[in-house]
Amino acid sequence: VIAKIVAAARAEAVGGIVAQSSSRGLTAAGKVRSAEQVIAVANSLGVDVGQSITGAQATVLSMGAETGSGWASFLDADVRNLAPEALGSQAADLAQRSANPVALDPGEYTVVLAPEAVADIMDFLAYVGFSAKAVDEGRSFMSGHLEEGLMSEHVSIFDDALSDHAMGLTFDYEGQPKRTVPLIEYGVAIKPVTDSYWAAKTGWNNTGHALPAPNPYGPMPLNMEMWPGEASIDELIGGVKRGVYVTRFHYVNVEDPISVLLTGMTRDGTFMIEDGRLTSPLKNLRFTQSAVDALYWCEGATRERRFVGTEEGACFVPGLLIAKFNFTGQTS
């Protein structure tokens, strides 16, 4: 794995990204970053482990006239997989296409979520739902519902730091080896992740998911992935009579941790879907939606998956088709 590129190569990558916007009269902002870090854990109990992890990130926000904006991101363990021109073109295309947005009435719509938006849902499920501490204390949607079907059969979520494509550490911050943990299988709630304390308290096996101490959260999954589906993103869109396409969310917060009720906004590429194709760009929408309920109404996923996040905690996710998603207003 190639971890780093010299400053001149980063500048060249930035140039390739930005050129896709500047050549069209758009403005671009973003970053290109590559890093390698070594994390080690040792203690008087005989724990002595260490690992080097690498990551390359790039983001670009392209902005044009009439409030048009577009976003694209890249994350991978290997910087050689970055394609600057393609990334810049993706954002610039969205910025051009999203100029002169129109208003959409609040209500419940079918949505197609790009991986960037799906990753936000996954992150909040990890944050408030997939910890043994939250489950044991009755604060998780899984509390009292293990082995029950809570989501669509199209949804399977694992935490797997051991897969060939995983990013990040293969041990936790207590130095314990991580295990592959099925969190949701075909919509059924299986189990949360644990650390040494919560494994001893609950009687579940230690899955190796301790965060740096002290922390108020308990164990947390940092290598989540959702199983892919069989469609392309265009095929998901093609199956929608009337709905909304969302590139990404912004300023997402939790209103109710037990139902994982989220509120936030769409941003940088939101479009009406009509008769199976993208039509009018939309003004940004505010949503208030339970992540668990959204995934209950999941009707399909893309074959292609993407990393979203950081090298320390990356989701590997597809795009999703959600039959019911609640928009409560507009933000612009």
N, C-alpha and C positions, 0 to 999 in steps of 0.2 A: 504494500500500500504506500502510495506517495502522500506524505502528510503535508508538506509545505511547498509553496512556490515562492520564489524570490520576489522582491518588491516590484521589479520591472515586469515580471510575468503577471503579477496581480494587476498592475496598471494597464497592461495590455488587455487583460480580461475585462476590466472596467470599461476600457475604450470600446471593446466589441459589444458590450451590453448597451452602453449609452448611445452608440452610433445608431442603433435601431430606432431610437426616439428622435435624436437630433436631426437625422436625415428626413424626418417627416414633420419637422417643425414642432416637436413635442419636447418637454423637459423631463429629465430622468434623475432620480436620486436612489441611492442604495448602497450596497457594500459587497465586497468580496473578501472573504476571510478564510485562512487555513491555519490549522493548529495541530500540535501534538502535545500531549501531556501525559505524565506518569503519575499514577495514583497508587500508593502503597498503604497497607494496614498491618501493623504489628502490635502485639500486646504481650503481657506477662503470662497469658494462658497458652502461648505457643503459636498464636496466629502470626503468619509472616507471608504476606502475599503482595504482589504488585503487578501492574499491567500498564502498558502504553496504549493510549487510544488516540485516534486521529479523526479529524473531521474537516470538511470544507463546506463553507456556506456562502451563498450569494442571494441577495434580494434586490429587486428593482421595482420602484414605483414610477410609472410613466404618467405624465399629466399633460393635458392638452386644453384646447379651448372649450368653452361651453360645459365646464365642470367634468369633462371626460377624464377618467383615470383608469389605470390598469396595473395589476400586480402579478409578479411571478417570483418564485423562490426555488432554491436548489439546496439540497443537503445530501452529503454522501461521505463515506469514510475515505474515498479516494478522489483527490482533486482532479485527476485526469478525466473523470466523468463529467466535468463541467463543460457545457457548450454555451459560451457567452452570447454568441449571436442569436441562437435559438431562444435563450432565456429572455434577452432584450426584445426580440421580436414578439414573443408571447405577450409581454406587458404592453408594448406599443400597439399591438393589434386590439387589445382590450380597451386601451385609452381612446383610440380612434372610434371604436365601435360604440363606446358608452357616452359619447357626446350628446348633448341635448336630451337628457333623460326625462321621462314622463312620470307622473304620479300613479300609484296603484293604491286602491282602497284596501284598508286593513281587512284581514280575514284569514281563513284557513285555505292554504294552497298546497298543491303538489309541488315538491321542490327537487331539483337535482343539485347536489352539493359536490363541488370540486374537493379534492383531497385536503386542501388547506382548511376548508370549513369543517370537514369531517374530523380533522385532527383536534380542533377546539373541543368538539364533543367528547372525544376520547380523553383529552387532558382533564376535563372536569369530572368524568367518570372515575379516573384514577385518583383525582384530588379528594373527592368526597365519598366515593362509593366502593372502591376495590381494596380498601385497607381492612385488615383484620380488626384493628382498633375501632374503626367506624362500625363494622358489622357487629362486633361484640357489644358496643355501647348503644346499639339500636339507632344509629344515625345514618345508616346506609340503606339504599333501596334493596340490598340483598338481605338485610336483617329479617330473619324469620321466613325467608323465601328461597333458601338454597334448594336446589333440585327442582325449582319451579320454572315454567316458561314465562319469561318476562319481556322478551323481545321477539322479533321476527326470526323465523328459521333461517333467514338469509344472513343472520348476524352471528358470527363466531369471533370471539376476541381472546387472544392469548397474550401472556407476557413471556417472551422468549429471548433471553440474552445469549442463547447458545446456538441459534440458527446461523447458517453460513452468511446471511446478509445482515445480521444484527450489528448495531453500533453500540458502543459503550462498554462498560465493565461486565465481566462474567462473575464477579463477586460483589457483595454488598459492603457497606461501610463498617460492618463488624468483621469483615474478612471472610464471611461465609459464602460458599458457592451458591450461585443462583440456580434455581430450578425452573424448568418450563412449567408454567401454571396456566391451565385452562380456566379463564374467568367466566366466559359465556360460550356455550357450545350449542349451536343451532337454536339460539334464543333462550336456552336454559341457564339459569344462574348456577355456577358450579362451586367456586370457592374464591375467597380473597387471598391476597398475599400476606405473608407474615415475616416477622423478624424473631430474634431469640426470645424477647420478652413476651410477645403476643403468641408465639408458638407454645411457650410454657403455660401461659394463662388460659389458652383456649383448648389445648390438647391437639391442635393441628401441627403438621410437620413444619419445620422452619424452611421457608422457601427462599431465604437469602435476599430479603428486600428491605433491609435496614437503611435508613437515611443517616446522614451525619448527625451525631448527638451534640447537644440536645435539640430535639424538634418536637413540636406539638402535634404532628400529623400521624405518627406511627409509621408502619411500613408503607411503601408505595411502589407500584410498578413503573419502571422507567424504560421498558423495551416492549411496549405494546404493539401488537399488530392485529389487523382485522383480515380475516380470510377474504380472498378476492372472489369476484363473481365471474360471469362469462361474457359481459357486454363491454363495448367501448363507451366512452362518455357520449359520443354522438348517438349511439343506439339507445342509451337511457333517455336522452333528450327526445329522440324520435318516437318514443312510446308515450309521450305526455301530450294530452290534448290541450290543456291550458295550465300553466304553472310558472314557476320562477327558477331561474338558474342563478346560483350563488357561487362566486369565486372564492370569497373568504368573509369571515366575520371580524368584528372589531369591538373592543371594549366590552368583552363578555364577562358577566358576573353571575354569581349564584344567588338566587332568591330563596330557594328551599333546598337544602342539601339532601333530604331524604328522597324526594322525587327527582333530584338533580334538575330543578327548574331554573333555566338559564334565561337571562335577558341580555341583549346586545344589539348590534347593528350589522347590516351588510356593508360591504365596502369594495371599491375598486373592481367593478365588473359584475353588475347585477342586471339580469335581462328577463324580459317576458318570454315564456315559451308558449307558442301557439301552433297547434296542428303539427307538432313534432319538430319545430325549428325555433331557433332564437330569433326574436323580432325586436321590439322596442327596448332600448336601454331604460332602466328604472331608476328613479331617485332612491337613495338609500333608505332601507326599511328597518324599523325596530322590530325585534321579535321577542316573544316571551313563550318559551317552549320547554317542556320536560325532555331532557335528553333520552330518558328511558322510554317515554311514549313515542318520541320520534323514531327510535330504533325498533319499536314495536310495529311501526307502520313502514318499515323498510321493505321495498319490493324488488331491489336489485342492486348489484354492485359491479364495478368495472374490473376487467382482467388486470389492467395496469394498476400498480400501487406505487406510492411515492413516500419517501421520508419527509416528515415535517417536524421541526423542533430544533434541538441542539444535539451535539455528539454525546452529551451526558444523559439526555432523555429524549429519544426520538420515537415518534409514532410511524408505523409503516402501514399506510391506509389506502383504500381505493376511493373512487367517487361513489356516491350513493344516490339512489332514487327513494325519496320519502313521500309516501302518499298524502300525509297530513302534517302540515307545519304551520304554526300560528304566527302571523304578522300582526302587530298591534298598532302600528303607526309609521310615520315617516320621520326621517332625521334631517332631510334637506330637500 
